[in-house]
Amino acid sequence: LITGPNMAGKSTFIRQVALITLMAQVGSGVPAKACRLSLVDRIFSRVGAGDELARGNSTFMVEMNETANILNNCTPASLIVLDEIGRGTSTYDGLSIAWSVIEHLHGTGENGPKTLFATHYHELTQLSESLSRLRNFSVAVKEWNDEIIFVRQVTPGASERSFGIQVARLAGLPDSVVGRAKEILAGLETGDLAADISTVGKTAVIQSKPLPGEPINDQAKEEEEEKSLGNKKRRRKPEKNDPSQLELF
């Protein structure tokens, strides 16, 4: 399981391993002073992101189709490279799928297929405590004055952060956007997201409407009663012989 910041080289590393394995197994030279590897019966890869407009498949559907093909056809002697499985959907759905895929591959055969799994879901690193053959590696970086320096080294252990905001700054996002992103990130990390959302636009307050069958809080209940009462007043029938009153529909 390989974690690390964006642009650090996770995807490049796992693709490199697949290419070197293929080159060595067909008898070609490899870009290294020495190379030690095991023979594999197949090489499977799920990298990149793109849709298939002609077939009507979204980016996430393409990702799931390719992942399904791997899980249904790999053997314990296969080599698999997976790049950020689950990123094409919501956070919890994506994390759940990635987690399940790792457990499935770990349980395939006595040793399972050799797998390189690059991800930004840092929660997955905890699986090393329950899956005996899973090992955590990370692509190392150095921090300097709130900036990151890529050192292009794969080291044992998990990465604690993705440094996405620092990479966004490198890409040239306005300072105001980067600064606001830091504020939002701090709110997410401390669990104050709801309070933070209520300040969007300085005066706007975002409130969710209860779903059918969901309990209504006191404030929403009062608003609903006031609305109902207002509707009744507007629909009140006129008194007899009172031409000043009209019935509204």
N, C-alpha and C positions, 0 to 999 in steps of 0.2 A: 504494500500500500504506500503510494508516494504522494506526499503533500508538499506544499510550497507556494510561494507567491505567483501571481500571474507574471508571465514573461520570464520566469526563472529558468525554464527549460524542461518542465515535466514531460510535455508532449513530445518534444524533440528526443528526450532520453529514451522513452519507451518505443518510439518509432525506430530509433537507432538500434536498439536491441533486436527488434524483429528483422531489420534489414541485414544486420551482421549475421544473425542466425541463418537466414536464407542464403546469403553469399557463401558462408562457410560450408553449408551443407551441400551446395552444388559444386564445391571445389574451387571457388573463387577466392582471391585474396581479400583480406579485411583490413580496414584502416586502424590497425593496432599493432604494437610490437609483439604481442602474444594474445592468444585467444583460447579460452577453455570453456567448452559448452557441451551440452547433452544433445543427442539427436532427438528430433521431434517428428511426429507423423503429420502434423498440420500446424499452420500458423493462422490464427484468427486475429482480426483487428477491428476495433470500433473506435475510430478517431474522427475528429472534425465535426462539423455541423452544417447541414444543408438539407433543403427539402427536395421533393420530387413533384414539381407542378404538373407534369404530364400524367403522372399516375394518381394525382390527388392526395399525396402523402405529405403531411406536415413534417417539420424538422424532428419533432419528438417521435412521430410515427416511424420515420426512417430509423431513428436511434433504437427504438424498441424492436423493429423488425430485424435489424442486424444483431442486436443482443440476443433475441430469441434464436436466431440461426446458430449463434455461438453455443448457447446453453444446450441446444438440442443435438448438436453434432460434435462437440469437443470430446476428447478422451483424456485419460490420465497422462498420456504421452504428448499432449498438444501444448503449444505455446500460445498464450492469449495476452493481447495488449488492449486495455480498456481505458479510454480517456474521458473522464468526467461523466460517467453514466448517471442519468437522472437530472441533468442540468436543464433539460428542455421543458420541465414542468414546474409546479410549485415546490417550495423548499421541502415541506414535509413529505409530499409524494415522492419527490426525487430521492430524498434521503432514505426513505423506506425501501424503494426499489434497489438502490445501490447496496444497502445493507443486506437485503435478501439475496442479491446476486453474489455477493462475497461469500455468504454462508453456503449457498448452493455449490459454488466452485470449490470451496474448501472441503465439502463433503463428497465430491466426485471421485470415487476410487480411493484406494488406500493412501495415496500421496496427493491425488488431485492434480489437475493440469498446472503447469508453471504459468503464473499470471502476474502481470504488471498492471496495477490499477491506480491511475492518477486521479486525484479528487481534491475538491475544496471543502468537502464535508468533513470537518475535523472531528466530528462526533464518531466517525468510523474508526479512528485510531484506537478507540477503547476496545475494539473487537480483539485486539491482540491478547487481551486478558482471558478471553474465553475460547479463542481459536488458536490451537497450539502451533500451527504452521504459518500463521500470518506474521509478517515482519513489517515494521514501520520504517520507512526511509523518507528523507526530505531533501529538497534542493536548497542548499544553503544560500543565505544572503547576509549582508552586513548592514546595519543601520548607522547613519551618520547625519546629524542635524535634521532629523525627521525625514530623511531620504533613504532610499535603499540602494545598495550596490550589489549587483549580481556577480557571484564568484564562480558560478557554473560547476558546482561540486555536489554530488549525491552522497549524503552522509546518513548514518544510522540514526533513528529517532524521528519523531513526528514534528512537524512544523506547528507552531501555535497560532499563527496568523497568516492571512492571505495578502495583506498589504495592498488591497485593491485601490484604496484611496490614493496611496502614494504613486501607484502606477497611473491612475487617472491624472494626477498632476503632471507626470512625465509626458502624458499624451497631449497636454496643453489645455485642459479644462480650466475655465476662469477660476481665479482664486476664491471668488464668492461662492461658487458651486462647491469647490473642494472644502471650504470652511464649513458650509452648511452640512455637507456630507459627514464631516467629523462630528458635528453636533448631533445629527440623527443617529450615527453609529454609537455615540456615547449613551443616547437614550435607549437604544436597543439593548446594549450590554447591561444597563442597570435596570431594565424592565420598566422604564418610564415612557414607553412608546405612546401609550394612550394619552398621557398628559401632554406629550410633545406634539402629537397630531392636532390637539385642540387649539394650538397656537398658530397653525398654518394660516397665512394671510392676516395675522395679527388679531383679527376679530372673528374669523370663521370658527365654528365649533362643529365637528363632525359627529353625528349621532346615527347609530344604526337602527333601522326599523325592525321590531320584533318579527320573527318568522311565525307562520301559522302554528298555533299550538304552543308557542314559547311564552313563558311567564312575562307579563308586562310590569316594568318597574313603576314606582309611584308617580314619577313625573310624567311618564308616557301615559299612564292611566288617567291622570288629571287632564292631559291634553286631549285624550280620546273622549272623555266625558264632556269637556267643553265643546268639542266639535259636534258631538251628538246633540247636546242641548241647543247649540246654534242652529242645527238642521231642523230641530223640532220647532223652534221659534219661527223659522222662515216658512215652515209648512203649516203653521197654525191656521185653522179655518176662520174666516171673518165672522164676527157676530152678526146676528140678524138685524136687518134695517140699518146697518152701518156702512154707508157707501164709501167711507174713507179708507176702509180696509180691503185689501186685495189678497187673494190666496196665491201664494208663490209656489212654483214647482221647480 
